[in-house]
Amino acid sequence: MKTRFIQIILAVSVLALLSSIGLLVSCGGDSNSGGSNDGAHGSARFSLYMIDAPVVDADEINITINSVSVNGPDGWVDLTVTPHRYNLLKLMNNAGVTLADQDLPNGDYGEIRLVIECEGDQAPEIVIDGVSFPLKVPSGCTSGLKLKGEFSMAAGHKTVLIMDFDMQKSVHETGNGKYMLNPVVRFIQADAAGNITAEVMPVVPRTILYAFRAGAFTGDNFDDAEDLTIIREDGSLTLAALPAGNYDVVAVAVGYKSAVYAEGIAVEAGNDTALENPIELTPGS
């Protein structure tokens, strides 16, 4: 009887050990490795799209993004990203770039981390009137820029997350030709956003267009705009990634009145809203 009892205990112990080994294998190890770890959650397709709003007085803002990771149900996951140098000011008017496109475990995510190259000719720079100045990015080269950006992944649904840098608010001159980048970024899922497209007449170089929530513009509160852009060379523009709602379009151009030129423009999620008539600037100051 004693021998039979010992055999039962040994059998139970072996089964427990095998179950533990199986659990470790199914967990996939360290979630920070960036490997597939979707056994418990399932997975769906994720795309990260980067756009930009301009700095009015700059010609270029160049940064090299080395890596991107997201913080979700399994901790930090590295995205498959090819290091690349971007002139952020070329990403205006919704001319963005896709940083990553891959499967991620389903669940809720709350943070995105960008690691920036800061050495040699890949270091961040801002170009003003043809002159290049170093652009300091605090922590962006070491621990990375940690940006709060909430999104969710669900089975059978592709999530396209738009990362919109507002360079007008992000770049600060600290004196003596020194500049610092403290990113002001907003995130919005593409299926919750729409665009306004329009044309401006006459074509005045560096005309700025702002999108304000309907009735929100007071005459000088430009920092409250939902989005802004500078017109293209042909006078066309896109105010991008706007949450669904009604907007007023404000134009600012040298030699013309700064005012609301289009009111109550309805933006629907997932659609472009094209203004039927060009925005005609009014001479004045």
DODREN-128794 format. One record per residue: x, y, z of N, C-alpha, C in turn; residue number from 1. Coordinates in nm, 2 decimals, decimal comma, m for minus. Each point is the difference from the previous one (the first is absolute). Layout:
REM DODREN-128794
n.x  n.y  n.z  ca.x  ca.y  ca.z  c.x  c.y  c.z  seq
X  Y  Z  X  Y  Z  X  Y  Z  NUM
...
This chain:
REM DODREN-128794
n.x  n.y  n.z  ca.x  ca.y  ca.z  c.x  c.y  c.z  seq
0,08  m0,12  0,00  m0,08  0,12  0,00  0,09  0,12  0,00  1
0,11  0,00  0,08  0,09  0,11  0,01  0,06  0,03  m0,14  2
0,04  m0,11  m0,07  0,07  0,01  m0,13  m0,10  0,06  m0,10  3
m0,13  m0,04  0,00  m0,10  0,06  m0,09  m0,02  0,15  0,03  4
0,00  0,04  0,12  m0,01  0,14  0,04  0,11  0,09  m0,06  5
0,13  m0,06  0,02  0,12  0,07  m0,06  m0,01  0,02  m0,15  6
m0,05  m0,11  m0,07  m0,01  0,01  m0,14  m0,10  0,11  m0,04  7
m0,11  0,01  0,07  m0,10  0,10  m0,03  0,06  0,14  0,01  8
0,07  0,02  0,12  0,07  0,13  0,02  0,09  0,04  m0,11  9
0,09  m0,10  m0,04  0,09  0,03  m0,11  m0,07  0,03  m0,13  10
m0,10  m0,06  m0,03  m0,08  0,02  m0,12  m0,05  0,14  0,00  11
m0,06  0,04  0,11  m0,06  0,14  0,01  0,11  0,10  m0,01  12
0,12  m0,02  0,06  0,11  0,09  m0,01  0,05  0,02  m0,14  13
0,01  m0,11  m0,08  0,04  0,00  m0,14  m0,09  0,08  m0,08  14
m0,13  m0,02  0,02  m0,10  0,07  m0,08  0,00  0,15  0,03  15
0,02  0,04  0,13  0,01  0,14  0,03  0,12  0,06  m0,06  16
0,12  m0,07  0,00  0,12  0,05  m0,07  m0,02  0,02  m0,15  17
m0,06  m0,09  m0,06  m0,03  0,01  m0,15  m0,09  0,12  m0,03  18
m0,10  0,02  0,09  m0,10  0,11  m0,02  0,08  0,13  0,01  19
0,09  0,01  0,10  0,08  0,12  0,02  0,08  0,03  m0,12  20
0,07  m0,10  m0,06  0,08  0,02  m0,11  m0,08  0,05  m0,12  21
m0,12  m0,06  m0,02  m0,09  0,04  m0,11  m0,04  0,14  0,02  22
m0,03  0,04  0,12  m0,04  0,14  0,02  0,11  0,10  m0,03  23
0,12  m0,03  0,03  0,12  0,09  m0,03  0,01  0,01  m0,15  24
m0,01  m0,11  m0,07  0,01  0,00  m0,15  m0,11  0,08  m0,06  25
m0,12  m0,01  0,05  m0,11  0,07  m0,06  0,01  0,15  0,02  26
0,06  0,04  0,11  0,01  0,14  0,04  0,10  0,07  m0,09  27
0,10  m0,07  m0,07  0,08  0,06  m0,10  0,12  0,08  0,06  28
0,02  0,00  0,13  0,12  0,06  0,06  m0,02  0,15  0,02  29
0,11  0,08  m0,01  0,00  0,14  0,03  m0,08  0,08  m0,10  30
m0,10  0,07  0,05  m0,09  0,08  m0,09  0,07  0,12  m0,06  31
0,12  0,04  0,05  0,07  0,11  m0,05  0,08  m0,03  m0,13  32
0,00  m0,13  m0,03  0,08  m0,04  m0,12  m0,06  0,04  m0,13  33
m0,13  0,03  0,00  m0,07  0,04  m0,12  m0,05  m0,12  m0,08  34
0,02  m0,12  0,05  m0,04  m0,12  m0,08  m0,15  m0,02  0,02  35
m0,06  m0,10  m0,08  m0,14  m0,02  0,01  m0,04  m0,06  0,13  36
m0,09  0,06  0,07  m0,05  m0,05  0,13  m0,15  0,02  0,01  37
m0,07  m0,06  m0,09  m0,14  0,03  m0,01  m0,09  m0,12  0,03  38
0,07  m0,10  0,07  m0,08  m0,12  0,03  m0,12  0,03  0,08  39
0,01  0,08  0,10  m0,11  0,03  0,10  m0,10  0,10  m0,06  40
0,04  0,08  m0,09  m0,08  0,12  m0,04  m0,05  m0,02  m0,15  41
0,06  m0,07  m0,08  m0,02  0,01  m0,14  0,07  0,12  m0,06  42
m0,01  0,02  m0,13  0,07  0,12  m0,05  m0,08  0,06  m0,11  43
0,04  0,12  m0,04  m0,06  0,08  m0,11  0,10  0,09  m0,06  44
m0,03  0,06  m0,12  0,10  0,08  m0,07  0,00  0,14  0,06  45
0,13  0,05  0,01  0,02  0,14  0,05  0,08  0,07  m0,10  46
m0,03  0,13  m0,02  0,08  0,09  m0,09  0,01  0,13  0,07  47
0,13  0,05  0,01  0,03  0,13  0,06  0,04  0,10  m0,11  48
m0,08  0,11  m0,01  0,01  0,09  m0,11  0,04  0,14  0,06  49
0,11  0,06  m0,04  0,05  0,12  0,05  m0,02  0,12  m0,09  50
m0,06  0,11  0,05  m0,02  0,12  m0,08  0,05  0,12  0,09  51
m0,01  0,12  m0,06  0,06  0,11  0,07  m0,07  0,13  m0,03  52
0,00  0,09  0,10  m0,05  0,14  m0,01  0,13  0,08  0,00  53
0,00  0,12  m0,07  0,13  0,06  m0,03  0,05  0,10  0,11  54
0,13  0,03  0,00  0,06  0,11  0,06  0,01  0,11  m0,10  55
m0,06  0,11  0,02  m0,02  0,11  m0,10  0,14  0,05  m0,05  56
0,09  0,02  0,09  0,13  0,06  m0,04  0,11  m0,09  m0,03  57
m0,02  m0,13  m0,01  0,10  m0,10  m0,03  m0,01  m0,05  m0,14  58
0,12  m0,04  m0,06  0,00  m0,06  m0,13  m0,01  m0,16  0,01  59
0,07  m0,05  0,10  0,01  m0,14  0,02  0,01  m0,04  0,15  60
m0,05  m0,11  0,04  0,02  m0,06  0,13  0,03  m0,15  m0,03  61
0,13  m0,03  0,02  0,04  m0,14  m0,03  0,04  m0,08  0,12  62
m0,07  m0,12  0,01  0,04  m0,09  0,11  0,00  m0,14  m0,06  63
0,09  m0,09  0,06  0,01  m0,14  m0,04  m0,06  m0,08  0,11  64
m0,11  m0,08  m0,04  m0,07  m0,08  0,10  0,07  m0,14  m0,01  65
0,06  m0,05  0,11  0,07  m0,13  0,00  m0,10  m0,11  0,03  66
m0,09  0,02  0,09  m0,09  m0,11  0,04  m0,13  0,06  0,06  67
m0,10  m0,09  0,00  m0,13  0,04  0,06  m0,05  m0,12  0,07  68
m0,06  0,02  0,12  m0,06  m0,11  0,07  m0,13  0,05  0,06  69
m0,09  m0,09  0,04  m0,13  0,03  0,05  m0,02  m0,08  0,13  70
m0,07  0,06  0,10  m0,03  m0,06  0,13  m0,14  m0,04  0,01  71
m0,02  m0,14  0,00  m0,13  m0,05  0,00  m0,02  m0,11  0,10  72
m0,09  m0,10  m0,03  m0,04  m0,10  0,10  0,11  m0,09  0,04  73
0,11  m0,01  m0,08  0,11  m0,09  0,03  0,13  0,08  0,03  74
m0,02  0,13  0,03  0,12  0,09  0,02  0,04  0,06  m0,12  75
0,13  0,04  m0,01  0,06  0,07  m0,11  0,02  m0,10  m0,11  76
m0,04  0,04  m0,12  0,03  m0,08  m0,12  0,06  0,08  m0,11  77
0,12  m0,04  m0,05  0,07  0,07  m0,10  m0,07  m0,02  m0,14  78
m0,02  0,11  m0,07  m0,06  m0,01  m0,13  0,11  m0,02  m0,10  79
m0,04  m0,06  m0,12  0,10  m0,02  m0,10  0,01  0,13  m0,08  80
0,11  0,07  0,03  0,03  0,13  m0,06  0,14  0,01  m0,06  81
0,01  0,05  m0,12  0,13  0,02  m0,06  0,04  0,15  0,03  82
0,12  0,01  0,07  0,04  0,14  0,03  0,01  0,09  m0,12  83
m0,05  0,12  0,01  m0,01  0,09  m0,11  0,00  0,14  0,04  84
0,05  0,09  m0,08  0,00  0,14  0,03  m0,11  0,07  m0,07  85
m0,08  0,08  0,08  m0,12  0,07  m0,05  0,02  0,15  0,01  86
m0,04  0,07  m0,10  m0,02  0,14  0,01  m0,15  0,02  0,04  87
m0,03  0,02  0,12  m0,14  0,00  0,05  m0,08  0,11  m0,07  88
0,06  0,11  m0,05  m0,08  0,10  m0,07  m0,05  m0,05  m0,14  89
0,05  m0,11  m0,05  m0,05  m0,05  m0,12  m0,13  m0,09  0,02  90
m0,03  m0,02  0,13  m0,12  m0,08  0,03  m0,13  0,08  0,02  91
0,01  0,13  m0,04  m0,12  0,08  0,01  m0,11  m0,04  m0,11  92
m0,12  0,05  0,02  m0,10  m0,02  m0,10  m0,03  m0,15  m0,02  93
0,01  m0,08  0,11  m0,03  m0,14  0,00  0,10  m0,08  m0,08  94
0,12  0,06  m0,04  0,10  m0,08  m0,07  0,08  m0,08  0,09  95
m0,06  m0,09  0,08  0,07  m0,07  0,10  0,08  m0,12  m0,04  96
0,05  m0,07  0,09  0,07  m0,13  m0,02  m0,05  m0,10  0,10  97
0,01  m0,13  m0,05  m0,04  m0,11  0,09  0,13  m0,05  0,07  98
0,01  0,01  0,13  0,11  m0,04  0,07  0,01  m0,15  0,02  99
m0,12  m0,06  0,02  m0,01  m0,14  0,03  m0,13  m0,06  m0,05  100
0,00  m0,12  m0,04  m0,12  m0,07  m0,04  0,01  m0,15  0,03  101
m0,06  m0,05  0,10  0,02  m0,14  0,05  m0,11  m0,04  0,09  102
0,00  m0,13  0,04  m0,10  m0,05  0,09  0,05  0,03  0,14  103
m0,10  0,03  0,09  0,02  0,03  0,14  m0,10  m0,08  0,08  104
0,03  m0,04  0,12  m0,10  m0,07  0,09  m0,12  0,09  0,02  105
m0,12  m0,06  0,01  m0,12  0,08  0,03  0,01  0,05  0,14  106
m0,07  0,11  0,02  0,00  0,06  0,13  0,02  0,15  0,00  107
0,01  0,06  0,12  0,02  0,15  0,01  0,14  0,04  0,01  108
0,04  0,11  m0,07  0,13  0,05  0,00  0,00  0,15  0,05  109
0,10  0,04  0,07  0,00  0,14  0,05  0,12  0,09  m0,02  110
0,10  m0,06  m0,06  0,12  0,08  m0,01  0,09  m0,04  m0,12  111
0,06  0,09  m0,07  0,09  m0,02  m0,11  0,14  0,06  0,03  112
0,10  m0,08  m0,03  0,14  0,05  0,02  0,08  0,01  m0,13  113
0,05  0,12  m0,02  0,09  0,02  m0,12  0,14  0,02  0,05  114
0,10  m0,07  m0,06  0,14  0,02  0,03  0,06  0,07  m0,12  115
0,06  0,12  0,03  0,06  0,09  m0,11  0,15  m0,02  0,00  116
0,06  0,00  m0,12  0,14  0,01  m0,02  0,06  0,14  0,03  117
0,10  0,01  0,08  0,05  0,13  0,04  0,15  0,02  m0,03  118
0,06  m0,09  m0,08  0,14  0,01  m0,03  0,03  0,03  m0,14  119
0,11  0,08  m0,03  0,05  0,02  m0,13  m0,10  0,07  m0,09  120
0,00  m0,03  m0,13  m0,08  0,06  m0,10  m0,15  m0,04  0,01  121
m0,03  m0,09  0,09  m0,14  m0,05  0,02  m0,06  0,07  0,12  122
0,07  0,09  0,07  m0,05  0,07  0,11  m0,12  0,10  m0,04  123
m0,09  0,02  0,09  m0,11  0,09  m0,03  0,05  0,14  m0,03  124
m0,07  0,07  m0,10  0,04  0,13  m0,04  m0,12  0,08  m0,04  125
0,00  0,13  0,01  m0,10  0,09  m0,05  0,07  0,09  m0,10  126
m0,05  0,03  m0,11  0,05  0,09  m0,11  m0,08  0,12  m0,01  127
0,06  0,12  0,03  m0,07  0,12  m0,01  0,07  0,10  m0,10  128
m0,07  0,05  m0,10  0,07  0,08  m0,10  0,12  m0,06  m0,05  129
0,00  m0,13  m0,03  0,11  m0,07  m0,06  0,11  m0,04  0,10  130
m0,01  0,04  0,13  0,11  m0,03  0,10  m0,05  m0,11  0,09  131
0,09  m0,10  0,02  m0,03  m0,11  0,08  0,04  0,02  0,15  132
m0,09  m0,03  0,09  0,03  0,01  0,14  m0,03  m0,14  0,07  133
0,08  m0,04  0,10  m0,03  m0,12  0,07  m0,14  0,01  0,07  134
m0,07  m0,11  0,01  m0,13  0,00  0,06  0,01  m0,11  0,12  135
0,00  0,05  0,12  0,01  m0,09  0,11  m0,14  m0,07  0,03  136
0,01  m0,13  0,02  m0,12  m0,08  0,03  0,02  m0,07  0,13  137
m0,05  0,06  0,11  0,02  m0,06  0,14  m0,05  m0,14  0,00  138
0,09  m0,09  0,05  m0,03  m0,14  0,02  m0,03  m0,08  m0,13  139
m0,01  0,07  m0,11  m0,04  m0,07  m0,13  0,11  m0,10  m0,05  140
0,12  0,03  0,05  0,11  m0,08  m0,05  0,04  m0,12  0,09  141
m0,05  0,00  0,12  0,03  m0,10  0,10  m0,12  m0,08  0,04  142
m0,08  0,04  0,09  m0,12  m0,08  0,03  m0,11  0,02  m0,10  143
0,01  0,10  m0,09  m0,10  0,01  m0,10  m0,11  0,10  0,04  144
m0,06  0,06  m0,10  m0,12  0,09  0,02  m0,12  m0,09  0,03  145
m0,05  0,01  0,12  m0,12  m0,07  0,04  m0,12  0,08  m0,02  146
m0,09  m0,03  m0,09  m0,11  0,08  m0,03  m0,13  m0,08  0,04  147
m0,09  0,07  0,07  m0,12  m0,06  0,04  m0,09  0,00  m0,13  148
m0,04  m0,12  m0,03  m0,09  m0,02  m0,12  m0,08  m0,13  0,02  149
m0,13  0,01  0,03  m0,08  m0,11  0,03  m0,07  m0,05  m0,13  150
0,00  m0,13  m0,02  m0,07  m0,07  m0,11  m0,03  m0,14  0,04  151
m0,09  m0,06  m0,07  m0,04  m0,14  0,03  0,02  m0,09  m0,12  152
0,03  m0,12  0,02  0,01  m0,10  m0,11  m0,11  m0,10  0,03  153
m0,08  m0,04  m0,11  m0,11  m0,09  0,01  0,01  m0,10  m0,12  154
m0,03  m0,12  0,03  0,00  m0,11  m0,10  m0,08  0,04  m0,12  155
0,05  m0,02  m0,12  m0,07  0,03  m0,13  m0,01  0,14  m0,04  156
0,07  0,09  0,08  0,00  0,14  m0,03  0,13  0,06  m0,01  157
0,04  0,06  m0,11  0,13  0,07  m0,02  m0,01  0,14  0,07  158
0,10  0,03  0,08  0,01  0,13  0,07  0,11  0,08  m0,07  159
m0,04  0,11  m0,05  0,09  0,10  m0,06  0,01  0,12  0,10  160
0,11  0,02  0,06  0,02  0,10  0,10  0,08  0,12  m0,07  161
m0,06  0,12  0,00  0,07  0,12  m0,05  0,07  0,07  0,11  162
0,13  0,02  m0,02  0,08  0,08  0,10  0,03  0,13  m0,06  163
m0,06  0,11  0,05  0,01  0,13  m0,06  0,09  0,09  0,09  164
0,12  0,03  m0,05  0,09  0,09  0,07  m0,04  0,14  m0,03  165
m0,01  0,09  0,10  m0,03  0,14  m0,01  0,14  0,07  0,02  166
0,07  0,02  m0,11  0,13  0,06  0,02  0,00  0,15  0,04  167
m0,11  0,06  m0,03  m0,02  0,14  0,05  0,01  0,01  0,15  168
m0,05  m0,10  0,07  0,00  0,00  0,14  0,12  m0,08  0,06  169
0,06  m0,08  m0,08  0,11  m0,09  0,05  0,14  0,06  0,00  170
0,03  0,10  m0,09  0,13  0,05  m0,01  0,01  0,13  0,08  171
0,11  0,01  0,08  0,02  0,11  0,08  0,14  0,06  m0,01  172
0,02  0,13  m0,02  0,13  0,06  m0,01  0,04  0,03  0,15  173
0,12  m0,05  0,04  0,04  0,02  0,14  0,10  0,11  0,01  174
0,04  0,06  m0,12  0,10  0,11  0,00  0,13  m0,04  m0,06  175
0,07  0,10  m0,05  0,13  m0,02  m0,06  0,00  m0,11  m0,11  176
m0,10  0,01  m0,08  m0,01  m0,10  m0,11  m0,02  m0,14  0,04  177
m0,05  m0,02  0,12  m0,03  m0,14  0,04  m0,15  m0,03  0,00  178
m0,03  m0,12  m0,04  m0,15  m0,04  m0,02  m0,02  m0,13  0,07  179
m0,12  m0,02  0,05  m0,04  m0,12  0,07  m0,13  m0,05  m0,05  180
m0,01  m0,13  m0,01  m0,12  m0,07  m0,05  m0,07  m0,07  0,12  181
m0,11  0,05  0,05  m0,08  m0,06  0,10  m0,13  m0,04  m0,07  182
m0,02  m0,12  m0,06  m0,11  m0,03  m0,09  m0,14  0,02  0,06  183
m0,08  0,07  m0,07  m0,14  0,01  0,03  m0,07  m0,08  m0,11  184
m0,06  m0,11  0,04  m0,05  m0,10  m0,10  m0,14  m0,04  0,04  185
m0,09  m0,01  m0,10  m0,13  m0,05  0,02  m0,02  m0,13  m0,08  186
m0,07  m0,09  0,06  m0,03  m0,13  m0,06  m0,15  m0,01  m0,03  187
m0,03  m0,06  m0,11  m0,14  m0,02  m0,04  0,00  m0,12  m0,09  188
m0,10  m0,09  0,02  m0,02  m0,11  m0,09  m0,06  0,04  m0,13  189
0,05  m0,05  m0,11  m0,04  0,05  m0,13  m0,15  m0,01  m0,02  190
m0,06  m0,11  0,05  m0,15  m0,02  m0,02  m0,08  0,10  0,08  191
0,06  0,08  0,08  m0,07  0,10  0,08  0,03  0,14  m0,05  192
0,07  0,01  m0,11  0,05  0,14  m0,05  m0,04  0,02  m0,14  193
m0,01  0,13  m0,04  m0,02  0,04  m0,14  0,09  0,11  m0,03  194
0,00  0,04  m0,13  0,08  0,11  m0,05  m0,08  0,11  m0,06  195
0,05  0,12  m0,01  m0,05  0,11  m0,08  0,10  0,03  m0,11  196
m0,05  0,00  m0,12  0,09  0,04  m0,11  m0,06  0,13  m0,06  197
0,09  0,09  m0,05  m0,04  0,13  m0,06  0,11  0,06  m0,08  198
m0,04  0,11  m0,06  0,10  0,08  m0,08  m0,01  0,14  0,05  199
0,11  0,07  m0,01  0,01  0,14  0,04  0,03  0,09  m0,12  200
m0,07  0,12  m0,01  0,03  0,10  m0,11  0,01  0,13  0,07  201
0,10  0,09  m0,04  0,11  m0,04  m0,08  0,10  m0,09  0,07  202
0,10  m0,05  m0,07  0,10  m0,09  0,06  0,11  0,09  0,06  203
m0,01  0,02  0,13  0,10  0,08  0,08  0,09  m0,10  0,07  204
0,13  0,00  m0,03  0,09  m0,10  0,06  m0,01  0,00  0,15  205
0,00  m0,12  0,06  0,00  m0,02  0,15  m0,13  0,05  0,06  206
m0,11  0,00  m0,08  m0,13  0,02  0,06  m0,03  m0,12  0,10  207
m0,04  0,04  0,12  m0,03  m0,11  0,10  m0,16  m0,01  0,01  208
m0,04  m0,12  0,01  m0,14  m0,03  0,02  m0,02  m0,08  0,13  209
m0,10  0,05  0,08  m0,03  m0,07  0,13  m0,14  m0,05  m0,01  210
m0,02  m0,12  0,07  m0,13  m0,05  0,02  m0,04  0,01  0,15  211
m0,10  0,08  0,03  m0,05  0,02  0,13  m0,14  m0,07  0,02  212
m0,03  m0,05  0,11  m0,13  m0,04  0,03  m0,10  0,11  m0,03  213
m0,11  m0,02  m0,05  m0,09  0,11  m0,04  m0,03  0,09  0,11  214
0,03  0,13  m0,02  m0,03  0,11  0,10  0,11  0,02  0,10  215
0,11  m0,08  m0,01  0,11  0,01  0,10  0,10  0,11  m0,03  216
0,01  0,05  m0,12  0,11  0,10  m0,03  m0,04  0,13  0,05  217
0,09  0,07  0,08  m0,03  0,13  0,06  0,07  0,11  m0,06  218
0,09  m0,03  m0,09  0,08  0,10  m0,07  0,15  m0,01  0,03  219
0,04  m0,06  0,11  0,14  m0,01  0,03  0,04  m0,13  0,07  220
m0,10  m0,10  0,02  0,03  m0,12  0,07  0,04  m0,11  m0,09  221
0,11  0,02  m0,08  0,04  m0,10  m0,10  0,05  m0,13  0,06  222
0,05  0,00  0,12  0,04  m0,12  0,07  m0,12  m0,10  0,02  223
m0,12  0,05  m0,01  m0,11  m0,08  0,03  m0,05  m0,08  m0,13  224
0,06  0,02  m0,11  m0,04  m0,06  m0,12  0,02  m0,15  0,01  225
m0,09  m0,07  m0,07  0,01  m0,15  0,00  0,11  m0,05  m0,09  226
0,02  0,08  m0,11  0,11  m0,03  m0,09  0,03  0,12  m0,08  227
0,12  0,00  m0,06  0,04  0,11  m0,09  0,09  m0,06  m0,11  228
0,01  0,08  m0,11  0,09  m0,04  m0,11  0,04  0,12  m0,08  229
0,11  m0,01  m0,08  0,04  0,10  m0,09  m0,04  m0,04  m0,14  230
m0,06  0,09  m0,08  m0,04  m0,04  m0,14  0,11  m0,06  m0,08  231
m0,04  m0,09  m0,09  0,10  m0,05  m0,10  0,03  0,11  m0,10  232
0,10  m0,02  m0,09  0,03  0,10  m0,10  m0,11  0,04  m0,09  233
m0,09  m0,10  m0,03  m0,11  0,03  m0,09  m0,12  0,06  0,08  234
0,01  0,03  0,13  m0,11  0,06  0,07  m0,10  m0,10  0,07  235
0,03  m0,13  m0,03  m0,09  m0,10  0,06  0,05  m0,04  0,15  236
m0,09  m0,06  0,07  0,04  m0,04  0,14  m0,09  m0,11  0,05  237
0,05  m0,06  0,11  m0,08  m0,10  0,07  0,02  0,02  0,15  238
m0,11  0,02  0,07  0,00  0,00  0,14  m0,04  m0,14  0,05  239
0,10  m0,07  0,06  m0,01  m0,14  0,01  m0,04  m0,05  0,14  240
m0,05  m0,12  0,00  m0,02  m0,08  0,12  m0,09  0,08  0,11  241
m0,11  0,06  m0,05  m0,09  0,07  0,09  m0,10  m0,09  0,06  242
m0,02  0,00  0,13  m0,12  m0,08  0,05  m0,13  0,05  m0,06  243
m0,09  m0,09  m0,01  m0,13  0,03  m0,06  m0,06  0,12  0,07  244
m0,06  0,09  m0,08  m0,06  0,12  0,06  m0,01  0,12  m0,10  245
m0,03  0,11  0,05  m0,02  0,12  m0,09  0,12  0,10  0,03  246
0,05  0,06  m0,11  0,13  0,08  0,01  m0,02  0,13  m0,07  247
0,08  0,10  0,05  0,02  0,12  m0,07  0,14  0,00  m0,05  248
0,02  0,05  m0,13  0,14  0,01  m0,05  0,05  0,15  0,00  249
0,11  0,02  0,06  0,06  0,13  0,02  0,13  0,00  m0,09  250
0,01  0,11  m0,08  0,12  0,02  m0,08  0,08  0,12  0,05  251
0,13  m0,01  m0,01  0,10  0,10  0,04  0,10  0,01  m0,11  252
0,01  0,12  m0,06  0,09  0,03  m0,11  0,05  0,14  0,00  253
0,13  0,02  m0,03  0,06  0,14  0,00  m0,08  0,08  m0,10  254
m0,05  0,12  0,05  m0,07  0,10  m0,09  m0,15  m0,03  m0,01  255
m0,05  m0,10  0,08  m0,14  m0,03  m0,01  m0,05  m0,02  0,14  256
m0,14  0,02  0,02  m0,06  m0,01  0,13  0,01  m0,14  0,05  257
0,03  m0,01  0,13  m0,01  m0,13  0,07  m0,14  m0,01  0,05  258
m0,07  m0,10  m0,05  m0,14  m0,01  0,03  m0,06  m0,14  m0,03  259
m0,12  m0,02  0,05  m0,07  m0,13  m0,04  m0,05  0,02  m0,15  260
0,04  m0,09  m0,08  m0,04  0,00  m0,14  m0,09  m0,11  m0,04  261
m0,03  m0,09  0,08  m0,10  m0,11  m0,02  m0,05  m0,04  0,13  262
m0,13  0,00  0,02  m0,06  m0,03  0,13  m0,08  m0,13  m0,01  263
m0,01  m0,07  0,12  m0,08  m0,11  0,02  0,02  m0,12  m0,10  264
0,12  m0,03  m0,03  0,03  m0,11  m0,09  m0,01  m0,13  0,07  265
m0,09  m0,08  m0,05  m0,03  m0,13  0,07  0,11  m0,10  m0,05  266
0,06  m0,06  0,10  0,10  m0,11  m0,03  m0,05  m0,13  0,06  267
m0,01  m0,10  m0,09  m0,04  m0,13  0,04  0,12  m0,10  0,01  268
m0,01  m0,09  0,10  0,11  m0,10  0,01  0,02  m0,08  m0,12  269
0,12  m0,01  m0,04  0,03  m0,09  m0,12  m0,01  0,07  m0,13  270
m0,04  0,13  m0,01  m0,03  0,06  m0,12  0,08  0,13  m0,02  271
0,02  0,04  m0,13  0,05  0,13  m0,03  m0,11  0,10  m0,03  272
0,01  0,12  0,06  m0,10  0,10  m0,03  0,07  0,11  m0,09  273
m0,05  0,01  m0,12  0,07  0,10  m0,09  m0,09  0,12  m0,01  274
0,06  0,12  0,02  m0,07  0,13  m0,01  m0,04  0,02  m0,14  275
m0,12  0,03  m0,03  m0,05  0,02  m0,14  0,07  0,12  m0,07  276
0,02  0,10  0,08  0,06  0,13  m0,06  0,13  0,03  0,06  277
0,09  0,06  m0,07  0,13  0,03  0,05  m0,01  0,10  0,12  278
0,09  0,00  0,09  0,01  0,10  0,10  0,06  0,13  m0,06  279
m0,07  0,11  m0,01  0,05  0,12  m0,06  0,04  0,10  0,11  280
0,13  0,02  0,00  0,06  0,08  0,11  m0,04  0,15  m0,02  281
m0,02  0,07  0,10  m0,05  0,14  0,00  0,12  0,09  0,03  282
0,04  0,09  m0,09  0,11  0,09  0,03  m0,02  0,08  0,13  283
0,11  0,03  0,07  m0,01  0,07  0,13  0,10  m0,05  0,09  284
0,00  0,04  0,13  0,10  m0,04  0,10  m0,07  m0,06  0,11  285
